[in-house]
């Protein structure tokens, strides 16, 4: 359990980007592009990318 907590502490921004921002980006792309098989994975890929950038630069909600 401790290893899971340590992993979560290091990667929470990436997970947040993947789940939260990926959902938002996916919904926006779905609204703009309408139905397409690539819309949902592209939105989550953008969220993952955003989360990786946030982790690398040390962005956070409270600093």
Biopython code that builds the backbone (N, CA, C, O; Angstrom):
import numpy as np
from Bio.PDB.StructureBuilder import StructureBuilder

atoms = [
    (1, "UNK", "N", (0.819, -1.189, 0.000)),
    (1, "UNK", "CA", (0.000, 0.000, 0.000)),
    (1, "UNK", "C", (0.862, 1.251, 0.000)),
    (1, "UNK", "O", (0.503, 2.258, -0.610)),
    (2, "UNK", "N", (1.997, 1.187, 0.683)),
    (2, "UNK", "CA", (2.885, 2.344, 0.731)),
    (2, "UNK", "C", (3.470, 2.653, -0.647)),
    (2, "UNK", "O", (3.652, 3.818, -1.002)),
    (3, "UNK", "N", (3.763, 1.614, -1.414)),
    (3, "UNK", "CA", (4.300, 1.847, -2.760)),
    (3, "UNK", "C", (3.251, 2.506, -3.657)),
    (3, "UNK", "O", (3.591, 3.327, -4.509)),
    (4, "UNK", "N", (1.985, 2.150, -3.470)),
    (4, "UNK", "CA", (0.914, 2.790, -4.234)),
    (4, "UNK", "C", (0.821, 4.274, -3.885)),
    (4, "UNK", "O", (0.656, 5.110, -4.773)),
    (5, "UNK", "N", (0.924, 4.604, -2.603)),
    (5, "UNK", "CA", (0.881, 6.000, -2.176)),
    (5, "UNK", "C", (2.051, 6.785, -2.748)),
    (5, "UNK", "O", (1.884, 7.929, -3.172)),
    (6, "UNK", "N", (3.218, 6.189, -2.762)),
    (6, "UNK", "CA", (4.406, 6.851, -3.312)),
    (6, "UNK", "C", (4.229, 7.064, -4.814)),
    (6, "UNK", "O", (4.579, 8.124, -5.333)),
    (7, "UNK", "N", (3.694, 6.078, -5.506)),
    (7, "UNK", "CA", (3.432, 6.206, -6.942)),
    (7, "UNK", "C", (2.412, 7.310, -7.205)),
    (7, "UNK", "O", (2.586, 8.118, -8.118)),
    (8, "UNK", "N", (1.359, 7.342, -6.412)),
    (8, "UNK", "CA", (0.324, 8.353, -6.580)),
    (8, "UNK", "C", (0.860, 9.752, -6.309)),
    (8, "UNK", "O", (0.479, 10.700, -6.996)),
    (9, "UNK", "N", (1.740, 9.897, -5.315)),
    (9, "UNK", "CA", (2.332, 11.199, -5.017)),
    (9, "UNK", "C", (3.159, 11.714, -6.185)),
    (9, "UNK", "O", (3.195, 12.918, -6.440)),
    (10, "UNK", "N", (3.820, 10.816, -6.890)),
    (10, "UNK", "CA", (4.678, 11.222, -8.000)),
    (10, "UNK", "C", (3.903, 11.465, -9.291)),
    (10, "UNK", "O", (4.338, 12.258, -10.125)),
    (11, "UNK", "N", (2.781, 10.807, -9.469)),
    (11, "UNK", "CA", (2.086, 10.845, -10.754)),
    (11, "UNK", "C", (0.668, 11.408, -10.678)),
    (11, "UNK", "O", (-0.102, 11.205, -11.617)),
    (12, "UNK", "N", (0.288, 12.102, -9.609)),
    (12, "UNK", "CA", (-1.091, 12.564, -9.495)),
    (12, "UNK", "C", (-1.446, 13.605, -10.554)),
    (12, "UNK", "O", (-2.588, 13.636, -11.013)),
    (13, "UNK", "N", (-0.507, 14.452, -10.954)),
    (13, "UNK", "CA", (-0.808, 15.437, -11.994)),
    (13, "UNK", "C", (-1.046, 14.775, -13.340)),
    (13, "UNK", "O", (-1.887, 15.227, -14.117)),
    (14, "UNK", "N", (-0.319, 13.716, -13.617)),
    (14, "UNK", "CA", (-0.518, 12.999, -14.880)),
    (14, "UNK", "C", (-1.886, 12.318, -14.874)),
    (14, "UNK", "O", (-2.608, 12.369, -15.870)),
    (15, "UNK", "N", (-2.240, 11.687, -13.771)),
    (15, "UNK", "CA", (-3.546, 11.038, -13.678)),
    (15, "UNK", "C", (-4.679, 12.051, -13.747)),
    (15, "UNK", "O", (-5.708, 11.804, -14.376)),
    (16, "UNK", "N", (-4.485, 13.191, -13.097)),
    (16, "UNK", "CA", (-5.489, 14.251, -13.145)),
    (16, "UNK", "C", (-5.655, 14.767, -14.567)),
    (16, "UNK", "O", (-6.777, 14.981, -15.027)),
    (17, "UNK", "N", (-4.547, 14.964, -15.259)),
    (17, "UNK", "CA", (-4.622, 15.404, -16.651)),
    (17, "UNK", "C", (-5.314, 14.383, -17.527)),
    (17, "UNK", "O", (-6.135, 14.730, -18.376)),
    (18, "UNK", "N", (-4.981, 13.128, -17.315)),
    (18, "UNK", "CA", (-5.586, 12.066, -18.116)),
    (18, "UNK", "C", (-7.089, 11.991, -17.902)),
    (18, "UNK", "O", (-7.850, 11.961, -18.868)),
    (19, "UNK", "N", (-7.522, 11.962, -16.658)),
    (19, "UNK", "CA", (-8.943, 11.762, -16.377)),
    (19, "UNK", "C", (-9.770, 13.035, -16.515)),
    (19, "UNK", "O", (-10.792, 13.030, -17.201)),
    (20, "UNK", "N", (-9.352, 14.113, -15.884)),
    (20, "UNK", "CA", (-10.147, 15.334, -15.885)),
    (20, "UNK", "C", (-10.028, 16.085, -17.203)),
    (20, "UNK", "O", (-11.024, 16.312, -17.890)),
    (21, "UNK", "N", (-8.808, 16.468, -17.550)),
    (21, "UNK", "CA", (-8.627, 17.239, -18.782)),
    (21, "UNK", "C", (-8.914, 16.393, -20.015)),
    (21, "UNK", "O", (-9.396, 16.915, -21.020)),
    (22, "UNK", "N", (-8.627, 15.108, -19.954)),
    (22, "UNK", "CA", (-8.958, 14.230, -21.077)),
    (22, "UNK", "C", (-10.455, 14.188, -21.343)),
    (22, "UNK", "O", (-10.881, 14.172, -22.498)),
    (23, "UNK", "N", (-11.250, 14.169, -20.291)),
    (23, "UNK", "CA", (-12.705, 14.190, -20.445)),
    (23, "UNK", "C", (-13.173, 15.515, -21.046)),
    (23, "UNK", "O", (-14.036, 15.538, -21.923)),
    (24, "UNK", "N", (-12.599, 16.611, -20.566)),
    (24, "UNK", "CA", (-12.987, 17.921, -21.089)),
    (24, "UNK", "C", (-12.558, 18.078, -22.542)),
    (24, "UNK", "O", (-13.348, 18.521, -23.376)),
    (25, "UNK", "N", (-11.322, 17.722, -22.851)),
    (25, "UNK", "CA", (-10.857, 17.818, -24.233)),
    (25, "UNK", "C", (-11.661, 16.905, -25.150)),
    (25, "UNK", "O", (-11.979, 17.280, -26.279)),
    (26, "UNK", "N", (-11.989, 15.717, -24.672)),
    (26, "UNK", "CA", (-12.796, 14.799, -25.466)),
    (26, "UNK", "C", (-14.181, 15.343, -25.746)),
    (26, "UNK", "O", (-14.690, 15.207, -26.858)),
    (27, "UNK", "N", (-14.801, 15.963, -24.743)),
    (27, "UNK", "CA", (-16.128, 16.551, -24.939)),
    (27, "UNK", "C", (-16.075, 17.725, -25.913)),
    (27, "UNK", "O", (-16.954, 17.877, -26.760)),
    (28, "UNK", "N", (-15.048, 18.545, -25.789)),
    (28, "UNK", "CA", (-14.909, 19.684, -26.713)),
    (28, "UNK", "C", (-14.680, 19.203, -28.140)),
    (28, "UNK", "O", (-15.280, 19.727, -29.078)),
    (29, "UNK", "N", (-13.818, 18.214, -28.304)),
    (29, "UNK", "CA", (-13.570, 17.681, -29.642)),
    (29, "UNK", "C", (-14.810, 16.998, -30.200)),
    (29, "UNK", "O", (-15.089, 17.092, -31.395)),
    (30, "UNK", "N", (-15.551, 16.315, -29.341)),
    (30, "UNK", "CA", (-16.785, 15.672, -29.787)),
    (30, "UNK", "C", (-17.792, 16.716, -30.250)),
    (30, "UNK", "O", (-18.507, 16.493, -31.226)),
    (31, "UNK", "N", (-17.855, 17.850, -29.563)),
    (31, "UNK", "CA", (-18.766, 18.929, -29.938)),
    (31, "UNK", "C", (-18.341, 19.565, -31.260)),
    (31, "UNK", "O", (-19.184, 19.886, -32.097)),
    (32, "UNK", "N", (-17.046, 19.746, -31.445)),
    (32, "UNK", "CA", (-16.545, 20.400, -32.658)),
    (32, "UNK", "C", (-16.556, 19.455, -33.850)),
    (32, "UNK", "O", (-17.027, 19.819, -34.928)),
    (33, "UNK", "N", (-16.037, 18.239, -33.663)),
    (33, "UNK", "CA", (-15.872, 17.297, -34.773)),
    (33, "UNK", "C", (-17.048, 16.345, -34.932)),
    (33, "UNK", "O", (-17.118, 15.605, -35.914)),
    (34, "UNK", "N", (-17.955, 16.356, -33.995)),
    (34, "UNK", "CA", (-19.095, 15.440, -33.929)),
    (34, "UNK", "C", (-18.607, 14.007, -33.814)),
    (34, "UNK", "O", (-17.528, 13.780, -33.266)),
    (35, "UNK", "N", (-19.339, 13.055, -34.296)),
    (35, "UNK", "CA", (-18.987, 11.661, -34.040)),
    (35, "UNK", "C", (-17.829, 11.204, -34.916)),
    (35, "UNK", "O", (-17.838, 11.356, -36.137)),
    (36, "UNK", "N", (-16.861, 10.657, -34.262)),
    (36, "UNK", "CA", (-15.706, 10.081, -34.931)),
    (36, "UNK", "C", (-15.076, 9.082, -33.973)),
    (36, "UNK", "O", (-15.147, 9.249, -32.755)),
    (37, "UNK", "N", (-14.471, 8.062, -34.516)),
    (37, "UNK", "CA", (-13.867, 7.034, -33.677)),
    (37, "UNK", "C", (-12.598, 7.547, -32.992)),
    (37, "UNK", "O", (-12.172, 6.979, -31.986)),
    (38, "UNK", "N", (-11.993, 8.602, -33.519)),
    (38, "UNK", "CA", (-10.751, 9.121, -32.959)),
    (38, "UNK", "C", (-10.955, 10.224, -31.938)),
    (38, "UNK", "O", (-9.986, 10.682, -31.332)),
    (39, "UNK", "N", (-12.181, 10.661, -31.731)),
    (39, "UNK", "CA", (-12.439, 11.808, -30.868)),
    (39, "UNK", "C", (-12.106, 11.502, -29.407)),
    (39, "UNK", "O", (-11.361, 12.258, -28.784)),
    (40, "UNK", "N", (-12.622, 10.444, -28.859)),
    (40, "UNK", "CA", (-12.401, 10.139, -27.442)),
    (40, "UNK", "C", (-10.939, 9.818, -27.140)),
    (40, "UNK", "O", (-10.386, 10.384, -26.197)),
    (41, "UNK", "N", (-10.293, 8.939, -27.895)),
    (41, "UNK", "CA", (-8.877, 8.688, -27.592)),
    (41, "UNK", "C", (-7.998, 9.926, -27.782)),
    (41, "UNK", "O", (-7.030, 10.109, -27.044)),
    (42, "UNK", "N", (-8.315, 10.761, -28.740)),
    (42, "UNK", "CA", (-7.540, 11.971, -28.943)),
    (42, "UNK", "C", (-7.690, 12.925, -27.760)),
    (42, "UNK", "O", (-6.715, 13.547, -27.337)),
    (43, "UNK", "N", (-8.895, 13.039, -27.230)),
    (43, "UNK", "CA", (-9.113, 13.879, -26.054)),
    (43, "UNK", "C", (-8.331, 13.391, -24.851)),
    (43, "UNK", "O", (-7.726, 14.189, -24.135)),
    (44, "UNK", "N", (-8.337, 12.084, -24.621)),
    (44, "UNK", "CA", (-7.584, 11.539, -23.495)),
    (44, "UNK", "C", (-6.074, 11.616, -23.733)),
    (44, "UNK", "O", (-5.308, 11.783, -22.784)),
    (45, "UNK", "N", (-5.648, 11.498, -24.970)),
    (45, "UNK", "CA", (-4.228, 11.671, -25.279)),
    (45, "UNK", "C", (-3.793, 13.103, -24.986)),
    (45, "UNK", "O", (-2.719, 13.320, -24.426)),
    (46, "UNK", "N", (-4.616, 14.082, -25.357)),
    (46, "UNK", "CA", (-4.299, 15.472, -25.051)),
    (46, "UNK", "C", (-4.260, 15.711, -23.541)),
    (46, "UNK", "O", (-3.402, 16.445, -23.049)),
    (47, "UNK", "N", (-5.184, 15.096, -22.809)),
    (47, "UNK", "CA", (-5.178, 15.201, -21.352)),
    (47, "UNK", "C", (-3.938, 14.587, -20.737)),
    (47, "UNK", "O", (-3.360, 15.150, -19.807)),
    (48, "UNK", "N", (-3.523, 13.436, -21.249)),
    (48, "UNK", "CA", (-2.301, 12.785, -20.765)),
    (48, "UNK", "C", (-1.087, 13.658, -21.053)),
    (48, "UNK", "O", (-0.212, 13.812, -20.201)),
    (49, "UNK", "N", (-1.033, 14.223, -22.243)),
    (49, "UNK", "CA", (0.059, 15.110, -22.618)),
    (49, "UNK", "C", (0.104, 16.340, -21.721)),
    (49, "UNK", "O", (1.175, 16.758, -21.281)),
    (50, "UNK", "N", (-1.070, 16.918, -21.451)),
    (50, "UNK", "CA", (-1.167, 18.070, -20.567)),
    (50, "UNK", "C", (-0.701, 17.706, -19.153)),
    (50, "UNK", "O", (-0.010, 18.494, -18.507)),
    (51, "UNK", "N", (-1.075, 16.525, -18.675)),
    (51, "UNK", "CA", (-0.646, 16.063, -17.357)),
    (51, "UNK", "C", (0.855, 15.830, -17.283)),
    (51, "UNK", "O", (1.479, 16.138, -16.268)),
    (52, "UNK", "N", (1.438, 15.293, -18.342)),
    (52, "UNK", "CA", (2.880, 15.088, -18.363)),
    (52, "UNK", "C", (3.632, 16.419, -18.341)),
    (52, "UNK", "O", (4.653, 16.551, -17.667)),
    (53, "UNK", "N", (3.125, 17.392, -19.076)),
    (53, "UNK", "CA", (3.741, 18.723, -19.057)),
    (53, "UNK", "C", (3.616, 19.334, -17.663)),
    (53, "UNK", "O", (4.570, 19.926, -17.159)),
    (54, "UNK", "N", (2.452, 19.194, -17.040)),
    (54, "UNK", "CA", (2.237, 19.740, -15.702)),
    (54, "UNK", "C", (3.184, 19.107, -14.690)),
    (54, "UNK", "O", (3.721, 19.799, -13.826)),
    (55, "UNK", "N", (3.389, 17.807, -14.789)),
    (55, "UNK", "CA", (4.285, 17.138, -13.857)),
    (55, "UNK", "C", (5.725, 17.568, -14.092)),
    (55, "UNK", "O", (6.465, 17.813, -13.139)),
    (56, "UNK", "N", (6.115, 17.660, -15.322)),
    (56, "UNK", "CA", (7.496, 18.017, -15.652)),
    (56, "UNK", "C", (7.841, 19.436, -15.203)),
    (56, "UNK", "O", (8.946, 19.687, -14.720)),
    (57, "UNK", "N", (6.900, 20.356, -15.362)),
    (57, "UNK", "CA", (7.144, 21.750, -14.991)),
    (57, "UNK", "C", (6.810, 22.041, -13.529)),
    (57, "UNK", "O", (7.096, 23.132, -13.035)),
    (58, "UNK", "N", (6.217, 21.089, -12.843)),
    (58, "UNK", "CA", (5.912, 21.270, -11.432)),
    (58, "UNK", "C", (4.685, 22.138, -11.176)),
    (58, "UNK", "O", (4.569, 22.774, -10.128)),
    (59, "UNK", "N", (3.774, 22.156, -12.142)),
    (59, "UNK", "CA", (2.557, 22.926, -11.948)),
    (59, "UNK", "C", (1.707, 22.255, -10.882)),
    (59, "UNK", "O", (1.761, 21.036, -10.717)),
    (60, "UNK", "N", (0.942, 23.023, -10.175)),
    (60, "UNK", "CA", (0.033, 22.502, -9.175)),
    (60, "UNK", "C", (-1.077, 23.485, -8.924)),
    (60, "UNK", "O", (-1.014, 24.636, -9.356)),
    (61, "UNK", "N", (-2.083, 23.036, -8.232)),
    (61, "UNK", "CA", (-3.228, 23.913, -7.943)),
    (61, "UNK", "C", (-2.911, 24.877, -6.818)),
    (61, "UNK", "O", (-3.347, 26.027, -6.840)),
    (62, "UNK", "N", (-2.155, 24.414, -5.833)),
    (62, "UNK", "CA", (-1.788, 25.274, -4.691)),
    (62, "UNK", "C", (-0.277, 25.301, -4.607)),
    (62, "UNK", "O", (0.367, 24.258, -4.494)),
    (63, "UNK", "N", (0.284, 26.493, -4.661)),
    (63, "UNK", "CA", (1.748, 26.580, -4.626)),
    (63, "UNK", "C", (2.211, 27.393, -3.463)),
    (63, "UNK", "O", (3.415, 27.572, -3.275)),
]
sb = StructureBuilder()
sb.init_structure("model")
sb.init_model(0)
sb.init_chain("A")
sb.init_seg("    ")
for serial, (resi, resn, name, xyz) in enumerate(atoms, 1):
    if name == "N":
        sb.init_residue(resn, " ", resi, " ")
    sb.init_atom(name, np.array(xyz, "f"), 0.0, 1.0, " ", f" {name:<3s}", serial, name[0])
structure = sb.get_structure()
